[in-house]
Amino acid sequence: MKTFAAVAVCFFFLGALSVRAQDQAAPSPAPQAAAQDAAPAQNPVDPVKAADIQRLIEVAGMKDLLTQTLSMMETSLRPTLERSLPPGEYREKLIDLFFEKLQTKLTIQQFLDMATAAYDKYFSDDDIKGLIQFYQTPLGQKTLTVLPKLTVEVQTAGRERGEQAGREAMIEVLAEHPELAKALQDASQGNGANGGAPLAH
């Protein structure tokens, strides 16, 4: 079970790629269904628009960011895999082979192709040209630098506030309903007696 947990954690960190991995792991569809699923991928992006998207990717520094992300991925995931897999002499070799195999399946070009398809889906060519002009301005350059940090900061603050609100709500509910507080305490003590960790007070 720990092995499956390690793989699950790995693909959680890979984000959208987990969906792709699940699709690949699913049984092969019937030939007709497979052809229908593959049909949308056969529509190429207009060459002029594709060139503009590539320019936008360059101006936004997306390729450099993807390169850094992929190079840092092993550093980030290796400790998680080591903790998730049972100890043994096999573990280091398994992890090394896993990353070697993963590197053959993940390339910068794959991500760039996905980015191109996404920009083509959600933005017109005029939009793309406008974004290129914006990102070439001082404000655009600042946005590229600040926005990732801002996003992480907002997400972290939101998570912390959510956790705090959750604790406050639980404390208030238990204070307003002593019978539930006692039931929770009894259940916690019962779990402790059965080997589980009792609830901290």
C-alpha positions, -999 to 999 in steps of 0.1 A, spaced: 0 0 0 29 24 7 41 19 -28 8 30 -43 8 59 -18 42 70 -30 31 70 -66 -1 88 -57 18 115 -39 42 119 -68 14 125 -93 -3 148 -69 27 171 -71 27 168 -109 -8 184 -109 -25 182 -142 -3 153 -153 -21 131 -128 -52 133 -150 -31 123 -180 -16 94 -161 -50 81 -151 -61 83 -187 -31 63 -198 -38 37 -171 -74 33 -181 -84 4 -204 -80 12 -241 -114 23 -256 -129 8 -286 -113 19 -319 -143 41 -329 -143 58 -295 -106 63 -296 -108 79 -330 -135 103 -317 -114 112 -286 -84 118 -308 -103 140 -332 -99 173 -314 -61 169 -312 -60 168 -350 -71 204 -353 -38 223 -357 -34 258 -343 -33 285 -370 4 290 -379 3 328 -374 -14 324 -341 9 296 -331 39 318 -338 24 346 -317 18 322 -288 54 310 -290 65 347 -288 43 352 -258 58 321 -242 92 336 -247 83 370 -235 66 356 -204 97 334 -196 75 303 -195 101 280 -210 127 290 -185 102 285 -157 93 251 -170 129 241 -172 135 252 -136 104 234 -125 114 201 -141 149 203 -128 136 210 -92 110 182 -94 134 154 -85 148 174 -55 112 180 -43 98 145 -49 127 123 -39 123 128 -1 86 121 -4 92 89 -22 119 78 3 95 84 32 66 66 14 84 35 3 93 8 28 130 9 37 154 -16 21 184 -18 -3 160 -18 -33 146 17 -25 174 39 -38 177 19 -71 139 20 -76 137 57 -71 167 64 -94 151 42 -121 117 59 -115 132 94 -122 151 81 -152 119 68 -167 100 99 -157 125 121 -175 118 102 -207 81 109 -204 82 146 -194 98 170 -218 97 208 -220 82 205 -255 52 186 -241 44 214 -217 49 240 -244 25 222 -267 -1 220 -239 4 257 -232 0 265 -269 -32 245 -271 -46 262 -239 -38 297 -251 -53 289 -285 -85 277 -267 -90 307 -244 -74 336 -262 -78 351 -297 -48 361 -317 -55 397 -309 -55 388 -272 -22 371 -276 -7 401 -293 -21 423 -266 -5 401 -239 29 403 -257 27 440 -257 17 441 -220 44 418 -208 70 439 -226 61 469 -205 76 476 -171 42 468 -154 40 436 -174 75 425 -163 66 433 -127 35 413 -130 54 383 -142 77 386 -112 52 394 -85 21 374 -95 35 339 -87 46 352 -52 13 370 -47 -6 338 -56 13 317 -31 9 343 -5 -29 346 -10 -33 308 -10 -12 304 22 -32 331 39 -64 316 28 -55 282 40 -43 295 74 -75 315 78 -96 285 68 -78 263 94 -83 290 121 -120 294 112 -124 256 113 -108 254 148 -130 283 161 -162 267 147 -154 233 162 -146 249 197 -179 269 196 -200 239 185 -185 217 213 -190 245 238 -227 250 228 -234 212 228 -217 196 258 -233 162 250 -214 162 217 -182 172 234 -186 143 259 -194 119 230 -163 130 212 -142 126 243 -156 91 249 -149 81 213 -114 95 215 -106 75 247 -120 44 231 -98 48 201 -68 53 224 -77 21 242 -77 3 209 -43 16 199 -54 47 181 -40 82 190 -64 100 214 -77 134 204 -56 162 218 -74 186 242 
